[in-house]
Amino acid sequence: MTNQTILVTGATGKTGSRVMTRLRAAGHDPRPGARSTAIPFDWDNADTWVAALTGVRTVFVTYQPDFAFPGALDNLTAFVRTAATAGVQKLVLLTGRGEPAARKGEEIVAASGLAFTIVRSAWFAQNFSEGSMRDPVLQGVLPMPGGDIAEPIIDIDDLADVVVAALTDDRHNGQTYEATGPRLLTFLEVADILSGAIGRRVDYLPITFDEFHAELMATSGHLFADIVTAIARETFDGRNAQLGDGVMRALGRAPRDFTEFAKDAAWSGKWASAA
């Protein structure tokens, strides 16, 4: 078997799957890391880590569900030590902008003694086409807390390009890339853009954080609802209402606009049942 030198954790997720595709297209043989992969990887089962890391030089580290969850930072600390012992030389860490727990995760990686790159991401455009907001969009509503806060939403395809550059080129070592889209958008503006792309009205529905919590409770349980609502309260306070230059610095080009993303997603059938 070909020696696989890049481990992609979260390989079946929205970002990880795109990173896998790009690495393979570039001639690499990345090792996918997830509970369901041939060599399993599970953040909550340290017994899976050594096999996943064997023969690996570089690791893309993406933690699910979030660094704010109990035990996450302890898991990351133990994983980094295991990676160093296994001979890993470099970590590329994906985090969320404005999250205190994510910053602690960045500090753990930066203090690891290994080469590293931090990719600090804005809200994903694909949350509306592949993630938790797809079903509401199909129903013609966009229920979000935070009022008129603005977010520089990023296309995950741009994010994956930044990650792949960091994984495959040591010129990115030691860098922290604030990866955002090219402009700030309120959720009302997002709803208008989605409406134009889909050809059917999507209305922004302002909700309170308590209502947001209740919706999460109904679908995902108490712990998840508590933590995700706390993250939303933190990050939807205006702290992320600024652009980052990570895509330009890493790739030498501007990030893709949300309008272009929405048109392409509609054309490819992401909201086909809304037509």
The 8 nearest C-alpha neighbors of each residue, nearest first, counted from 0:
[[1, 2, 3, 28, 54, 30, 4, 29],
 [2, 0, 3, 28, 4, 29, 27, 54],
 [1, 3, 4, 0, 54, 28, 55, 29],
 [4, 2, 29, 28, 30, 5, 1, 55],
 [3, 5, 55, 56, 54, 2, 57, 29],
 [6, 4, 57, 29, 55, 58, 3, 30],
 [7, 5, 30, 58, 29, 31, 59, 8],
 [8, 6, 59, 31, 10, 32, 58, 30],
 [9, 7, 32, 10, 60, 59, 61, 33],
 [8, 10, 15, 12, 11, 33, 32, 61],
 [11, 9, 15, 16, 31, 8, 7, 32],
 [10, 12, 16, 9, 15, 33, 13, 31],
 [13, 11, 15, 9, 14, 16, 10, 17],
 [12, 14, 16, 15, 17, 11, 155, 129],
 [13, 15, 17, 16, 12, 159, 18, 155],
 [16, 14, 10, 18, 12, 9, 17, 13],
 [15, 17, 10, 19, 11, 18, 14, 12],
 [18, 16, 20, 14, 19, 15, 159, 21],
 [17, 19, 15, 21, 159, 16, 20, 22],
 [20, 18, 16, 22, 17, 21, 15, 23],
 [21, 19, 17, 23, 18, 22, 24, 16],
 [22, 20, 24, 18, 23, 19, 25, 17],
 [23, 21, 25, 19, 27, 24, 20, 18],
 [22, 24, 27, 26, 25, 20, 21, 28],
 [23, 25, 21, 22, 26, 20, 27, 19],
 [26, 24, 22, 23, 27, 21, 20, 28],
 [27, 25, 23, 24, 22, 28, 21, 29],
 [26, 28, 23, 22, 25, 29, 24, 3],
 [27, 29, 3, 23, 30, 26, 22, 1],
 [30, 28, 5, 3, 6, 27, 31, 4],
 [29, 31, 6, 3, 5, 7, 32, 28],
 [32, 30, 7, 10, 6, 29, 8, 36],
 [31, 33, 8, 40, 10, 7, 9, 39],
 [34, 32, 40, 36, 35, 39, 9, 10],
 [33, 35, 39, 40, 41, 36, 32, 38],
 [34, 36, 33, 39, 37, 40, 38, 32],
 [37, 35, 39, 38, 33, 34, 32, 31],
 [38, 36, 39, 35, 31, 32, 33, 34],
 [39, 37, 36, 51, 40, 32, 50, 31],
 [40, 38, 34, 36, 33, 37, 35, 32],
 [39, 41, 33, 32, 34, 47, 48, 51],
 [40, 42, 44, 43, 34, 33, 47, 39],
 [43, 41, 44, 40, 45, 74, 62, 63],
 [42, 44, 41, 45, 74, 71, 70, 40],
 [45, 43, 41, 46, 42, 47, 48, 40],
 [46, 44, 47, 48, 43, 42, 41, 78],
 [45, 47, 44, 48, 49, 50, 41, 40],
 [48, 46, 45, 40, 44, 49, 50, 39],
 [47, 49, 51, 45, 50, 46, 52, 40],
 [50, 48, 52, 51, 47, 53, 46, 85],
 [51, 49, 53, 52, 48, 47, 38, 46],
 [50, 52, 48, 49, 53, 38, 40, 47],
 [53, 51, 49, 55, 50, 48, 54, 85],
 [52, 54, 50, 55, 51, 49, 85, 86],
 [55, 53, 4, 52, 3, 2, 56, 86],
 [54, 56, 4, 52, 53, 5, 87, 57],
 [55, 57, 87, 4, 88, 5, 89, 54],
 [58, 56, 89, 5, 90, 55, 87, 88],
 [59, 57, 6, 90, 5, 60, 7, 91],
 [58, 60, 91, 7, 8, 92, 90, 6],
 [61, 59, 92, 8, 91, 58, 93, 62],
 [60, 62, 93, 8, 9, 92, 59, 63],
 [63, 61, 65, 64, 60, 66, 9, 42],
 [64, 62, 65, 61, 9, 66, 42, 71],
 [63, 65, 62, 66, 68, 67, 71, 223],
 [66, 64, 63, 67, 68, 62, 71, 101],
 [65, 67, 71, 68, 100, 101, 72, 62],
 [68, 66, 100, 65, 69, 71, 226, 101],
 [67, 69, 66, 71, 65, 70, 226, 64],
 [70, 68, 71, 67, 72, 66, 73, 65],
 [69, 71, 73, 72, 74, 68, 66, 67],
 [70, 72, 74, 66, 73, 69, 68, 75],
 [73, 71, 75, 74, 70, 76, 66, 104],
 [72, 74, 76, 70, 71, 75, 77, 78],
 [75, 73, 71, 77, 72, 76, 78, 70],
 [74, 76, 78, 72, 73, 77, 79, 71],
 [77, 75, 73, 79, 74, 78, 72, 107],
 [78, 76, 74, 80, 75, 79, 81, 73],
 [77, 79, 75, 81, 80, 76, 74, 82],
 [80, 78, 82, 76, 81, 77, 75, 83],
 [81, 79, 83, 77, 78, 82, 84, 76],
 [80, 82, 78, 84, 79, 83, 85, 77],
 [83, 81, 85, 79, 87, 80, 84, 78],
 [82, 84, 80, 87, 86, 85, 81, 79],
 [83, 85, 81, 82, 86, 80, 87, 79],
 [86, 84, 82, 83, 87, 81, 53, 52],
 [87, 85, 83, 84, 88, 82, 56, 55],
 [88, 86, 56, 83, 82, 85, 55, 57],
 [87, 89, 56, 113, 57, 114, 86, 83],
 [88, 90, 114, 57, 115, 113, 87, 58],
 [91, 89, 115, 58, 57, 59, 92, 114],
 [90, 92, 116, 59, 115, 60, 117, 58],
 [91, 93, 60, 117, 118, 59, 90, 61],
 [94, 92, 118, 61, 119, 117, 60, 91],
 [95, 93, 119, 101, 120, 118, 92, 96],
 [96, 94, 120, 119, 98, 101, 121, 97],
 [97, 95, 119, 120, 98, 121, 94, 239],
 [96, 98, 234, 239, 99, 95, 238, 233],
 [97, 99, 101, 100, 96, 95, 102, 234],
 [100, 98, 102, 101, 97, 103, 67, 233],
 [101, 99, 103, 67, 102, 98, 66, 104],
 [100, 102, 104, 98, 103, 99, 66, 94],
 [103, 101, 105, 99, 104, 100, 106, 98],
 [102, 104, 106, 100, 101, 105, 107, 99],
 [105, 103, 101, 107, 102, 106, 72, 100],
 [104, 106, 102, 108, 103, 107, 109, 101],
 [105, 107, 103, 109, 104, 108, 110, 102],
 [108, 106, 104, 110, 105, 109, 111, 103],
 [107, 109, 111, 105, 110, 106, 104, 115],
 [110, 108, 106, 107, 111, 105, 115, 112],
 [109, 111, 107, 108, 112, 106, 113, 105],
 [112, 110, 108, 113, 109, 107, 79, 80],
 [111, 113, 110, 114, 109, 108, 83, 115],
 [114, 112, 111, 89, 88, 115, 90, 83],
 [113, 115, 89, 172, 88, 90, 173, 112],
 [116, 114, 90, 89, 172, 173, 91, 113],
 [115, 117, 91, 174, 172, 173, 175, 92],
 [118, 116, 175, 92, 91, 176, 119, 93],
 [119, 117, 176, 93, 175, 92, 120, 94],
 [120, 118, 94, 177, 95, 96, 178, 176],
 [121, 119, 178, 95, 96, 94, 177, 118],
 [120, 122, 179, 96, 152, 153, 178, 95],
 [121, 123, 152, 153, 124, 120, 150, 151],
 [124, 122, 153, 125, 126, 152, 154, 155],
 [125, 123, 154, 126, 153, 152, 127, 122],
 [124, 126, 128, 127, 123, 129, 130, 155],
 [125, 127, 130, 124, 123, 129, 128, 132],
 [126, 128, 132, 133, 125, 130, 129, 124],
 [127, 129, 125, 133, 126, 269, 130, 270],
 [130, 128, 125, 126, 133, 127, 131, 269],
 [131, 129, 126, 132, 133, 127, 128, 125],
 [130, 132, 133, 126, 134, 127, 129, 135],
 [131, 133, 127, 135, 130, 134, 126, 136],
 [134, 132, 127, 128, 136, 135, 131, 130],
 [133, 135, 137, 136, 132, 138, 131, 127],
 [136, 134, 138, 137, 140, 132, 133, 141],
 [137, 135, 139, 133, 138, 140, 134, 141],
 [136, 138, 134, 273, 135, 139, 133, 270],
 [139, 137, 135, 136, 140, 134, 273, 201],
 [138, 140, 201, 136, 137, 200, 202, 135],
 [141, 139, 202, 201, 136, 135, 138, 203],
 [140, 142, 203, 204, 202, 136, 135, 143],
 [143, 141, 204, 205, 140, 203, 206, 144],
 [144, 142, 205, 206, 141, 204, 145, 211],
 [145, 143, 206, 207, 208, 205, 146, 211],
 [144, 146, 235, 148, 147, 143, 236, 207],
 [145, 147, 148, 144, 205, 143, 206, 186],
 [146, 148, 185, 145, 149, 186, 187, 205],
 [149, 147, 146, 185, 237, 145, 235, 150],
 [148, 150, 185, 184, 240, 183, 147, 151],
 [149, 151, 183, 184, 240, 152, 239, 185],
 [152, 150, 183, 180, 182, 179, 184, 242],
 [153, 151, 122, 180, 150, 124, 121, 123],
 [154, 152, 180, 179, 123, 124, 121, 122],
 [153, 155, 124, 156, 157, 123, 255, 158],
 [156, 154, 158, 157, 159, 123, 153, 14],
 [155, 157, 159, 154, 158, 160, 17, 14],
 [158, 156, 160, 155, 159, 154, 254, 161],
 [157, 159, 155, 161, 160, 156, 162, 154],
 [160, 158, 162, 156, 18, 161, 157, 155],
 [159, 161, 157, 163, 158, 162, 164, 156],
 [162, 160, 164, 158, 159, 163, 249, 165],
 [163, 161, 159, 165, 164, 160, 166, 158],
 [162, 164, 166, 160, 165, 161, 159, 167],
 [165, 163, 161, 167, 162, 166, 168, 160],
 [164, 166, 162, 171, 163, 168, 167, 161],
 [167, 165, 163, 164, 168, 162, 91, 57],
 [166, 168, 164, 165, 163, 169, 57, 22],
 [169, 167, 170, 165, 164, 166, 171, 172],
 [170, 168, 171, 172, 167, 165, 166, 114],
 [169, 171, 168, 172, 165, 173, 174, 164],
 [170, 172, 169, 165, 174, 168, 173, 116],
 [173, 171, 169, 116, 115, 174, 170, 114],
 [172, 174, 116, 115, 171, 114, 175, 117],
 [175, 173, 116, 172, 171, 176, 117, 115],
 [176, 174, 117, 118, 116, 177, 173, 119],
 [175, 177, 245, 118, 178, 119, 117, 174],
 [178, 176, 245, 243, 119, 244, 120, 118],
 [177, 179, 245, 120, 246, 176, 243, 119],
 [180, 178, 153, 121, 243, 151, 152, 242],
 [179, 181, 153, 151, 152, 254, 182, 256],
 [182, 180, 254, 256, 179, 151, 255, 242],
 [183, 181, 151, 180, 184, 242, 256, 152],
 [182, 184, 151, 150, 149, 240, 185, 241],
 [185, 183, 149, 150, 188, 151, 189, 186],
 [184, 186, 149, 188, 187, 148, 147, 189],
 [185, 187, 189, 188, 190, 184, 203, 147],
 [186, 188, 190, 203, 185, 189, 191, 202],
 [187, 189, 191, 185, 186, 190, 184, 192],
 [190, 188, 186, 192, 187, 191, 193, 185],
 [191, 189, 193, 187, 188, 201, 192, 203],
 [190, 192, 194, 188, 189, 193, 187, 195],
 [193, 191, 189, 195, 194, 190, 258, 188],
 [194, 192, 196, 190, 195, 191, 197, 189],
 [195, 193, 200, 191, 201, 199, 197, 192],
 [196, 194, 192, 198, 193, 197, 191, 199],
 [195, 197, 262, 193, 194, 198, 261, 265],
 [196, 198, 194, 199, 195, 265, 193, 274],
 [199, 197, 195, 196, 194, 200, 274, 193],
 [198, 200, 194, 197, 201, 274, 195, 273],
 [199, 201, 194, 139, 202, 198, 195, 191],
 [202, 200, 139, 140, 194, 190, 136, 199],
 [203, 201, 140, 190, 141, 139, 204, 200],
 [202, 204, 141, 187, 190, 140, 142, 205],
 [203, 205, 142, 141, 202, 206, 140, 143],
 [206, 204, 143, 142, 144, 146, 203, 207],
 [207, 205, 144, 143, 210, 142, 204, 208],
 [208, 206, 210, 209, 144, 211, 205, 145],
 [207, 209, 211, 210, 144, 212, 206, 228],
 [210, 208, 212, 207, 211, 213, 206, 228],
 [211, 209, 213, 207, 212, 208, 206, 214],
 [210, 212, 208, 214, 209, 213, 207, 215],
 [213, 211, 209, 215, 210, 214, 224, 228],
 [214, 212, 216, 210, 215, 211, 209, 217],
 [215, 213, 211, 217, 216, 212, 210, 218],
 [216, 214, 224, 212, 218, 217, 213, 219],
 [217, 215, 220, 213, 224, 214, 219, 221],
 [216, 218, 214, 215, 219, 213, 220, 221],
 [217, 219, 215, 216, 220, 214, 224, 213],
 [220, 218, 216, 215, 223, 217, 224, 221],
 [221, 219, 216, 223, 222, 224, 218, 217],
 [220, 222, 224, 216, 223, 225, 219, 215],
 [223, 221, 225, 224, 220, 226, 219, 216],
 [222, 224, 226, 225, 221, 220, 227, 219],
 [225, 223, 215, 221, 216, 227, 222, 212],
 [226, 224, 222, 228, 223, 227, 221, 229],
 [225, 227, 229, 223, 228, 224, 230, 222],
 [226, 228, 230, 229, 224, 225, 223, 231],
 [229, 227, 231, 230, 225, 226, 212, 224],
 [228, 230, 226, 232, 227, 231, 225, 233],
 [229, 231, 227, 233, 228, 232, 234, 226],
 [232, 230, 228, 234, 233, 229, 235, 227],
 [233, 231, 229, 230, 235, 234, 228, 236],
 [234, 232, 230, 231, 235, 236, 229, 98],
 [233, 235, 231, 236, 97, 232, 230, 238],
 [236, 234, 145, 231, 232, 237, 233, 148],
 [235, 237, 234, 238, 233, 232, 145, 148],
 [236, 238, 240, 239, 235, 148, 234, 149],
 [237, 239, 240, 236, 234, 97, 235, 241],
 [240, 238, 237, 241, 97, 150, 234, 96],
 [241, 239, 237, 149, 150, 238, 183, 151],
 [242, 240, 239, 243, 151, 183, 150, 238],
 [241, 243, 151, 179, 244, 182, 181, 240],
 [242, 244, 177, 179, 245, 178, 241, 176],
 [243, 245, 247, 246, 248, 177, 178, 242],
 [246, 244, 176, 177, 178, 248, 247, 243],
 [247, 245, 249, 248, 178, 250, 244, 254],
 [246, 248, 251, 252, 253, 250, 244, 245],
 [249, 247, 245, 246, 251, 250, 244, 176],
 [248, 250, 246, 247, 245, 161, 251, 164],
 [251, 249, 247, 252, 246, 248, 161, 164],
 [252, 250, 247, 248, 249, 253, 246, 245],
 [253, 251, 247, 250, 254, 246, 248, 249],
 [252, 254, 247, 246, 255, 181, 251, 250],
 [255, 253, 180, 181, 246, 157, 256, 252],
 [254, 256, 180, 154, 253, 257, 259, 181],
 [255, 257, 258, 259, 181, 180, 254, 260],
 [258, 256, 260, 259, 261, 255, 124, 152],
 [259, 257, 261, 260, 256, 192, 262, 196],
 [260, 258, 262, 257, 261, 256, 263, 255],
 [259, 261, 257, 263, 258, 262, 264, 256],
 [262, 260, 264, 258, 259, 263, 196, 265],
 [261, 263, 196, 259, 265, 264, 260, 266],
 [262, 264, 266, 260, 265, 261, 267, 259],
 [265, 263, 261, 267, 269, 266, 262, 260],
 [266, 264, 268, 262, 267, 263, 269, 197],
 [265, 267, 263, 264, 268, 262, 269, 196],
 [268, 266, 264, 265, 269, 263, 271, 270],
 [269, 267, 271, 265, 270, 266, 264, 272],
 [268, 270, 264, 265, 271, 128, 267, 129],
 [271, 269, 268, 273, 272, 265, 137, 128],
 [272, 270, 268, 273, 274, 269, 265, 267],
 [273, 271, 274, 270, 137, 268, 269, 138],
 [272, 274, 137, 271, 270, 199, 138, 197],
 [273, 272, 271, 197, 199, 198, 270, 137]]
